[in-house]
Amino acid sequence: MLSLLALSCPQCSAPLPRAARWRTVNCSYCGATITRGEETVEREGFRAAWRRANADVAGGRIVQWRGARYRVLAPLGFGEHSEVLFAERLGAVPERVTLKLAREASDNDVLLREGAVLQALQSLSVPGAAYFTRRLPQPLGTGIAEGLGDGKRQALVLRHPNGFWGSLQDVLQANPQGIDARHAVWIWRRMLEVLAFVHGAGWAHRDLSPAHALVHPRDHGVLIIGWSQARQPSGSALAAAAARDLAQAAWTVRAALHGGAAGDTVDPGLGAHTPAPLAALLRQCSEDTAFCERLGAQGIEQALSDASREAFGAPQFVHFDPAPRLGG
Protein backbone atom coordinates (compact mmCIF):
# COMPACT_ATOMS: atom_id res chain seq x y z
CA MET A 1 0.00 0.00 0.00
CA LEU A 2 1.33 3.46 -0.92
CA SER A 3 1.73 5.72 2.11
CA LEU A 4 1.22 9.45 1.50
CA LEU A 5 2.43 12.22 3.78
CA ALA A 6 0.60 15.55 3.81
CA LEU A 7 2.14 18.49 5.61
CA SER A 8 -0.07 21.24 6.96
CA CYS A 9 0.59 24.47 8.81
CA PRO A 10 0.25 23.99 12.59
CA GLN A 11 -0.96 27.58 12.89
CA CYS A 12 -3.78 27.68 10.33
CA SER A 13 -3.92 24.09 8.95
CA ALA A 14 -3.26 25.28 5.39
CA PRO A 15 -1.34 22.87 3.11
CA LEU A 16 2.41 23.43 2.90
CA PRO A 17 4.64 23.07 -0.18
CA ARG A 18 6.66 19.89 -0.70
CA ALA A 19 9.83 21.79 0.26
CA ALA A 20 8.58 21.78 3.88
CA ARG A 21 9.74 18.16 4.05
CA TRP A 22 13.41 19.21 4.02
CA ARG A 23 13.71 22.92 4.78
CA THR A 24 12.16 25.86 6.59
CA VAL A 25 9.21 27.45 4.75
CA ASN A 26 6.73 30.26 5.25
CA CYS A 27 3.02 29.42 5.16
CA SER A 28 1.47 31.19 2.17
CA TYR A 29 -1.79 31.72 4.09
CA CYS A 30 -0.86 32.96 7.58
CA GLY A 31 2.84 33.74 7.10
CA ALA A 32 4.06 31.45 9.92
CA THR A 33 7.66 30.22 9.58
CA ILE A 34 7.74 26.45 9.91
CA THR A 35 10.58 23.95 10.34
CA ARG A 36 9.81 20.25 10.16
CA GLY A 37 11.01 18.13 13.09
CA GLU A 38 10.65 14.57 14.31
CA GLU A 39 8.69 15.49 17.42
CA THR A 40 4.89 15.69 17.49
CA VAL A 41 3.63 19.08 18.61
CA GLU A 42 0.04 19.62 19.68
CA ARG A 43 -1.59 22.45 17.75
CA GLU A 44 -2.81 24.28 20.85
CA GLY A 45 0.64 24.14 22.41
CA PHE A 46 2.15 25.50 19.23
CA ARG A 47 -0.35 28.33 19.06
CA ALA A 48 0.28 29.27 22.69
CA ALA A 49 4.04 29.35 22.05
CA TRP A 50 3.45 31.40 18.89
CA ARG A 51 1.43 33.97 20.87
CA ARG A 52 4.19 34.21 23.49
CA ALA A 53 6.86 34.67 20.83
CA ASN A 54 4.90 37.52 19.26
CA ALA A 55 3.93 39.23 22.51
CA ASP A 56 5.11 42.78 23.08
CA VAL A 57 7.40 43.49 26.00
CA ALA A 58 6.36 46.31 28.31
CA GLY A 59 8.47 49.34 27.49
CA GLY A 60 10.06 47.57 24.52
CA ARG A 61 10.60 49.20 21.14
CA ILE A 62 9.05 47.40 18.18
CA VAL A 63 10.09 47.94 14.56
CA GLN A 64 8.06 46.76 11.58
CA TRP A 65 9.95 45.82 8.44
CA ARG A 66 8.77 43.82 5.42
CA GLY A 67 5.67 42.56 7.19
CA ALA A 68 7.59 41.27 10.22
CA ARG A 69 7.95 42.76 13.69
CA TYR A 70 11.30 43.16 15.44
CA ARG A 71 11.92 43.79 19.13
CA VAL A 72 14.85 46.15 19.72
CA LEU A 73 17.26 44.49 22.17
CA ALA A 74 19.97 47.14 22.41
CA PRO A 75 21.45 50.16 20.63
CA LEU A 76 24.75 49.42 18.91
CA GLY A 77 25.77 52.95 18.06
CA PHE A 78 25.55 55.79 15.56
CA GLY A 79 27.38 55.89 12.27
CA GLU A 80 27.81 58.87 9.99
CA HIS A 81 24.67 57.93 8.08
CA SER A 82 22.73 55.52 10.30
CA GLU A 83 21.50 54.56 13.73
CA VAL A 84 22.45 50.94 14.41
CA LEU A 85 20.26 48.66 16.54
CA PHE A 86 20.42 45.05 17.71
CA ALA A 87 16.98 43.46 17.27
CA GLU A 88 15.16 40.15 17.20
CA ARG A 89 12.38 39.12 14.86
CA LEU A 90 9.19 38.16 16.68
CA GLY A 91 7.64 34.85 15.70
CA ALA A 92 7.91 31.09 15.96
CA VAL A 93 11.44 31.12 14.50
CA PRO A 94 13.12 34.25 15.91
CA GLU A 95 16.17 35.66 14.20
CA ARG A 96 18.58 38.25 15.57
CA VAL A 97 19.54 41.04 13.21
CA THR A 98 21.45 44.28 12.95
CA LEU A 99 19.18 47.15 11.90
CA LYS A 100 20.77 50.15 10.22
CA LEU A 101 18.27 53.01 10.08
CA ALA A 102 18.92 56.14 8.02
CA ARG A 103 19.48 59.17 10.25
CA GLU A 104 18.20 61.62 7.63
CA ALA A 105 16.36 61.32 4.33
CA SER A 106 19.62 62.25 2.60
CA ASP A 107 21.16 59.06 4.01
CA ASN A 108 18.66 56.75 2.30
CA ASP A 109 20.77 56.32 -0.82
CA VAL A 110 23.82 55.43 1.29
CA LEU A 111 22.02 52.49 2.90
CA LEU A 112 20.57 51.36 -0.43
CA ARG A 113 24.04 51.51 -1.97
CA GLU A 114 25.57 49.51 0.89
CA GLY A 115 22.83 46.89 0.62
CA ALA A 116 23.44 46.54 -3.12
CA VAL A 117 27.21 46.20 -2.61
CA LEU A 118 26.81 43.53 0.07
CA GLN A 119 24.34 41.59 -2.07
CA ALA A 120 26.78 41.71 -4.98
CA LEU A 121 29.59 40.44 -2.76
CA GLN A 122 27.41 37.62 -1.45
CA SER A 123 26.57 36.64 -5.05
CA LEU A 124 30.22 36.19 -6.07
CA SER A 125 31.06 32.79 -7.53
CA VAL A 126 34.84 33.19 -7.77
CA PRO A 127 37.22 30.72 -6.03
CA GLY A 128 37.02 31.11 -2.26
CA ALA A 129 33.56 32.68 -2.31
CA ALA A 130 31.91 29.90 -0.25
CA TYR A 131 34.38 30.60 2.58
CA PHE A 132 34.90 34.35 2.44
CA THR A 133 31.32 35.48 1.83
CA ARG A 134 30.53 34.07 5.28
CA ARG A 135 33.18 36.45 6.62
CA LEU A 136 31.48 39.48 5.12
CA PRO A 137 28.28 41.18 6.34
CA GLN A 138 25.22 39.21 5.19
CA PRO A 139 22.30 41.41 4.09
CA LEU A 140 18.68 40.39 4.51
CA GLY A 141 17.53 43.36 2.46
CA THR A 142 16.57 47.01 2.45
CA GLY A 143 13.19 48.66 2.85
CA ILE A 144 11.14 51.05 4.92
CA ALA A 145 10.98 50.46 8.68
CA GLU A 146 8.47 52.10 10.99
CA GLY A 147 7.21 51.97 14.54
CA LEU A 148 9.90 53.83 16.50
CA GLY A 149 7.79 56.95 16.86
CA ASP A 150 9.79 59.06 14.41
CA GLY A 151 8.08 58.16 11.16
CA LYS A 152 9.21 55.87 8.38
CA ARG A 153 12.92 55.37 7.86
CA GLN A 154 14.99 53.56 5.27
CA ALA A 155 16.57 50.43 6.76
CA LEU A 156 19.32 48.01 5.88
CA VAL A 157 18.85 44.74 7.77
CA LEU A 158 21.76 42.33 8.26
CA ARG A 159 22.14 38.97 9.94
CA HIS A 160 23.64 39.73 13.34
CA PRO A 161 27.21 38.39 13.60
CA ASN A 162 27.45 36.46 16.87
CA GLY A 163 30.42 36.83 19.20
CA PHE A 164 31.75 40.16 17.95
CA TRP A 165 32.60 42.49 20.84
CA GLY A 166 32.76 45.85 19.09
CA SER A 167 34.89 47.78 16.64
CA LEU A 168 38.61 48.55 16.75
CA GLN A 169 37.55 52.11 17.50
CA ASP A 170 35.99 50.80 20.73
CA VAL A 171 39.13 48.73 21.41
CA LEU A 172 41.51 51.68 21.11
CA GLN A 173 39.28 53.80 23.35
CA ALA A 174 39.34 51.01 25.97
CA ASN A 175 43.14 50.73 25.69
CA PRO A 176 44.71 54.16 26.24
CA GLN A 177 48.24 52.77 25.89
CA GLY A 178 47.46 50.59 22.87
CA ILE A 179 47.02 46.85 22.47
CA ASP A 180 49.66 44.12 22.71
CA ALA A 181 51.51 43.91 19.40
CA ARG A 182 50.84 40.16 19.24
CA HIS A 183 47.15 40.95 18.84
CA ALA A 184 47.91 43.47 16.10
CA VAL A 185 49.37 40.58 14.08
CA TRP A 186 46.19 38.49 13.93
CA ILE A 187 43.96 41.54 13.51
CA TRP A 188 45.99 42.70 10.53
CA ARG A 189 46.18 39.17 9.09
CA ARG A 190 42.38 38.69 9.24
CA MET A 191 41.88 41.99 7.41
CA LEU A 192 44.43 41.07 4.75
CA GLU A 193 42.80 37.69 4.13
CA VAL A 194 39.43 39.28 3.39
CA LEU A 195 40.94 42.09 1.34
CA ALA A 196 42.87 39.58 -0.79
CA PHE A 197 39.57 37.90 -1.68
CA VAL A 198 37.69 41.16 -2.27
CA HIS A 199 40.44 42.66 -4.42
CA GLY A 200 40.78 39.42 -6.36
CA ALA A 201 37.05 39.62 -7.14
CA GLY A 202 37.46 43.14 -8.52
CA TRP A 203 36.18 45.17 -5.57
CA ALA A 204 37.74 47.79 -3.29
CA HIS A 205 36.35 48.86 0.09
CA ARG A 206 37.64 52.48 -0.03
CA ASP A 207 36.71 53.43 3.55
CA LEU A 208 38.69 51.28 6.00
CA SER A 209 39.05 52.67 9.51
CA PRO A 210 39.02 51.42 13.13
CA ALA A 211 35.24 51.99 13.20
CA HIS A 212 34.81 49.63 10.24
CA ALA A 213 36.53 46.57 11.73
CA LEU A 214 34.62 44.49 14.28
CA VAL A 215 36.64 42.10 16.45
CA HIS A 216 35.77 38.64 17.76
CA PRO A 217 37.96 38.17 20.87
CA ARG A 218 37.40 34.42 21.38
CA ASP A 219 37.95 33.31 17.78
CA HIS A 220 40.45 36.04 16.82
CA GLY A 221 38.17 37.13 14.01
CA VAL A 222 37.66 40.45 12.23
CA LEU A 223 34.56 41.48 10.28
CA ILE A 224 35.02 44.41 7.90
CA ILE A 225 31.90 46.57 7.76
CA GLY A 226 30.95 49.95 6.24
CA TRP A 227 30.78 48.99 2.56
CA SER A 228 28.74 51.93 1.24
CA GLN A 229 31.77 53.45 -0.54
CA ALA A 230 32.91 50.18 -2.15
CA ARG A 231 33.35 50.18 -5.92
CA GLN A 232 34.39 47.93 -8.82
CA PRO A 233 37.09 49.93 -10.60
CA SER A 234 38.97 48.33 -13.46
CA GLY A 235 42.57 48.07 -14.58
CA SER A 236 44.99 50.48 -12.98
CA ALA A 237 42.15 52.14 -11.03
CA LEU A 238 41.47 48.85 -9.21
CA ALA A 239 45.16 48.41 -8.42
CA ALA A 240 45.34 51.93 -6.99
CA ALA A 241 42.13 51.54 -4.97
CA ALA A 242 43.29 48.19 -3.61
CA ALA A 243 46.60 49.74 -2.58
CA ARG A 244 44.75 52.48 -0.70
CA ASP A 245 42.71 49.79 1.08
CA LEU A 246 45.91 48.11 2.18
CA ALA A 247 47.41 51.38 3.39
CA GLN A 248 44.20 52.17 5.31
CA ALA A 249 44.29 48.71 6.88
CA ALA A 250 47.83 49.38 8.09
CA TRP A 251 46.77 52.76 9.52
CA THR A 252 43.89 51.00 11.29
CA VAL A 253 46.31 48.58 12.96
CA ARG A 254 48.62 51.48 13.89
CA ALA A 255 45.70 53.19 15.61
CA ALA A 256 45.02 50.06 17.70
CA LEU A 257 48.68 49.88 18.71
CA HIS A 258 48.76 53.60 19.47
CA GLY A 259 45.68 53.44 21.71
CA GLY A 260 43.28 56.15 22.75
CA ALA A 261 45.36 58.07 25.30
CA ALA A 262 46.62 60.81 23.00
CA GLY A 263 43.44 60.94 20.96
CA ASP A 264 45.44 61.10 17.74
CA THR A 265 44.05 58.55 15.28
CA VAL A 266 44.80 60.72 12.24
CA ASP A 267 48.56 60.24 12.54
CA PRO A 268 48.96 57.48 15.17
CA GLY A 269 52.29 56.25 16.41
CA LEU A 270 53.36 52.63 16.27
CA GLY A 271 52.97 51.75 19.93
CA ALA A 272 55.66 52.01 22.56
CA HIS A 273 56.28 48.25 22.70
CA THR A 274 55.91 47.25 19.05
CA PRO A 275 58.91 45.16 17.93
CA ALA A 276 61.08 46.72 15.23
CA PRO A 277 60.27 44.22 12.42
CA LEU A 278 56.52 44.75 12.83
CA ALA A 279 56.89 48.52 13.24
CA ALA A 280 58.97 48.78 10.06
CA LEU A 281 56.41 46.84 8.00
CA LEU A 282 53.51 48.87 9.39
CA ARG A 283 55.26 52.14 8.64
CA GLN A 284 56.03 51.17 5.06
CA CYS A 285 52.55 49.82 4.35
CA SER A 286 50.76 52.81 5.86
CA GLU A 287 52.93 55.42 4.19
CA ASP A 288 53.86 53.90 0.82
CA THR A 289 50.94 52.94 -1.45
CA ALA A 290 53.39 51.95 -4.21
CA PHE A 291 54.78 49.31 -1.84
CA CYS A 292 51.25 48.11 -1.11
CA GLU A 293 50.41 47.93 -4.82
CA ARG A 294 53.57 45.98 -5.56
CA LEU A 295 53.04 43.35 -2.82
CA GLY A 296 49.25 43.16 -2.74
CA ALA A 297 47.32 41.74 0.21
CA GLN A 298 48.87 38.27 -0.06
CA GLY A 299 52.39 39.65 -0.32
CA ILE A 300 51.89 41.85 2.74
CA GLU A 301 50.44 38.89 4.63
CA GLN A 302 53.59 36.87 3.87
CA ALA A 303 55.77 39.78 4.97
CA LEU A 304 53.68 40.01 8.16
CA SER A 305 54.25 36.30 8.87
CA ASP A 306 58.01 36.81 8.48
CA ALA A 307 58.04 39.92 10.71
CA SER A 308 55.90 38.18 13.34
CA ARG A 309 58.16 35.13 13.47
CA GLU A 310 61.22 37.35 13.77
CA ALA A 311 59.62 39.36 16.58
CA PHE A 312 57.74 36.68 18.54
CA GLY A 313 58.94 33.27 17.36
CA ALA A 314 56.56 30.45 16.44
CA PRO A 315 52.85 31.42 16.29
CA GLN A 316 50.82 30.83 19.43
CA PHE A 317 47.31 31.68 20.58
CA VAL A 318 47.21 34.53 23.10
CA HIS A 319 43.90 35.37 24.83
CA PHE A 320 42.58 38.78 23.81
CA ASP A 321 40.71 41.01 26.27
CA PRO A 322 39.44 43.99 24.27
CA ALA A 323 38.66 46.06 27.39
CA PRO A 324 41.04 45.01 30.18
CA ARG A 325 40.00 47.84 32.48
CA LEU A 326 36.37 46.73 32.30
CA GLY A 327 37.22 43.05 32.56
CA GLY A 328 39.46 43.48 35.61
Secondary structure, DSSP 8 states (H G I E B T S, - for coil): -------B-TTT--B--GGGGTS-EE-TTT--EE---SS---HHHHHHHHHHHT---TT--EEEETTEEEEEEEEEEE-SSEEEEEEEE-SSS--EEEEEEESSGGGHHHHHHHHHHHHHHHT--STTHHHHGGGS--EEEEEEEE-SSS--EEEEEEE--TT--EEHHHHHHH-TT---HHHHHHHHHHHHHHHHHHHHTT-B-----GGGEEEETTTTEEEE---TT-B---THHHHHHHHHHHHHHHHHHHHHHH-SSS---SS----TT--HHHHHHHHHHHH-HHHHHHHHHHHHHHHHHHHHHHHH-S-------S-HHHH-
